[in-house]
Amino acid sequence: MSEQMNDMHADGQQADWQRGIEEDMLRNLAMPLMQLVRGEGSSVWDSEGNRYLDFLSGIAVLSLGHAHPVFVEAVSSQAATLAHVSNYFSTPPQIALARTIKRLAETGPEGRVYFCNSGTEANEAAFKLARLHGGGTRSRILTLNRSFHGRTMGALALTGQPALHEPFAPMVPGVEHIDATIEALEASIDETVAALFVEPIQGEAGVLPLPQGFLQAARELTERHGALLIIDEIQTGAGRTGAWFGFQHSGITPDAITLAKGLGGGFPIGALVTYGRASELFSPGSHGSTFGGNPLATHVAGAVLGEIERAGLVQNAAERGVQMREAIEAIGSPLVENVRGAGLLLGVALTAPVAKQVLAAAQAHGLIVNAPGENILRIAPALTIGDAEIAEFAQKLAAALADVQRAHAAEAAPAAATEETA
Ligand SMILES: *Cc1c(COP(=O)(O)O)cnc(C)c1O
């Protein structure tokens, strides 16, 4: 194909996918940034052949990056062996994955695992766990303001964002949202509370860590009042924060954790993992999912966790996280307020509400990151990244920040001048 024909072909494709979004897809999402067609490692390519460094990895999903040989082999071999059988049957990959998760999440022998297909479903299962624990007398469930627990009605009720509730009211009853402070928790918790849900780091709210000592206090208070402590590890789990699970930084033992995102490395899977007596709450027939725990999903997740462990990627996440933080600070941009988060779940707080502009500039320089708020960038690369990816990231982010800084300064200068003359 000539270059010109290539361009025409690309233009045609570009117009076609935009038409597809406008005419064929339900309008539940904002306009996608672009159409991506291929990935390898930390690189993705759009339909026009441009390459991007992917430091969002499908929102902390692609633990091993794109098209990792272990992932490819696991999907192919299991698809060719046994993909799905329904929950009338058990399969070896399902039991193997449950055992691996119990070991990594340190549940001890009493731990149990329920498999589903997404984060929101894992939290739906956890919601039902809380109701079973409540047993009709403990009707309240506490979650934190600004939290994100998913989009289905139960998980949406758990989510501490009134703007997301409003169009879908009435919400599932019984959920109360409190500030993420030990004082607010002390004031709210009593014998009528069935469970407290928390994220170790609020990813969707802008990579907000919990206050120092919060998880330890939450453990102590929930135990004292007989409530379950349920930790939403959907974004922070599977090695993302430099520990297998985010709660492990705090030294506590929860009653349950929920998993999804990075667990399948790109293959849809979620899980509810219970500890101790919480493991005895469900009984046959009380919950289920047709796809949940099928051999294809559980084999792939087992292979992903196996590779994270074999290649030392939890440690890599911890070390590369520190290196990334230093690299971002070393850019010395006046737009960067601070860098927060843990391991390879990082938030870059900006000094001005220009996250959208930085995102667009980064994309123009061939870098994909994300903006969960107007003054915050979220960065969540594959756990496999090394020196080369970090160097490229720093160079591209620096260029994007410089572009936006220039535009921002140019915008600010005439405004200041007008103020003086007025
Ligand atoms: C993404 C996310 C969810 C929802 O997961 P889905 O797979 O999108 O349903 C829930 N909780 C947290 C903390 C998340 O980051």
The ligand as an SDF file (V2000), in Angstrom:
LIG
                    3D

 15 15  0  0  0  0  0  0  0  0999 V2000
  -12.7470   -0.9930   39.4590 C   0  0  0  0  0  0  0  0  0  0  0  0
  -13.1980   -1.0980   40.8500 C   0  0  0  0  0  0  0  0  0  0  0  0
  -14.4180   -1.7110   41.1860 C   0  0  0  0  0  0  0  0  0  0  0  0
  -15.3860   -2.2110   40.1400 C   0  0  0  0  0  0  0  0  0  0  0  0
  -14.8420   -3.2270   39.3740 O   0  0  0  0  0  0  0  0  0  0  0  0
  -15.5300   -3.5910   37.9540 P   0  0  0  0  0  0  0  0  0  0  0  0
  -14.7400   -4.7720   37.4770 O   0  0  0  0  0  0  0  0  0  0  0  0
  -15.4190   -2.3870   37.0940 O   0  0  0  0  0  0  0  0  0  0  0  0
  -16.9380   -3.9410   38.2270 O   0  0  0  0  0  0  0  0  0  0  0  0
  -14.7500   -1.8140   42.5170 C   0  0  0  0  0  0  0  0  0  0  0  0
  -13.9260   -1.3510   43.4750 N   0  0  0  0  0  0  0  0  0  0  0  0
  -12.7470   -0.7760   43.1900 C   0  0  0  0  0  0  0  0  0  0  0  0
  -11.8750   -0.3170   44.2970 C   0  0  0  0  0  0  0  0  0  0  0  0
  -12.3510   -0.6110   41.8670 C   0  0  0  0  0  0  0  0  0  0  0  0
  -11.2010   -0.0030   41.5870 O   0  0  0  0  0  0  0  0  0  0  0  0
  1  2  1  0
  2  3  1  0
  2 14  2  0
  3  4  1  0
  3 10  2  0
  4  5  1  0
  5  6  1  0
  6  7  2  0
  6  8  1  0
  6  9  1  0
 10 11  1  0
 11 12  2  0
 12 13  1  0
 12 14  1  0
 14 15  1  0
M  END
$$$$
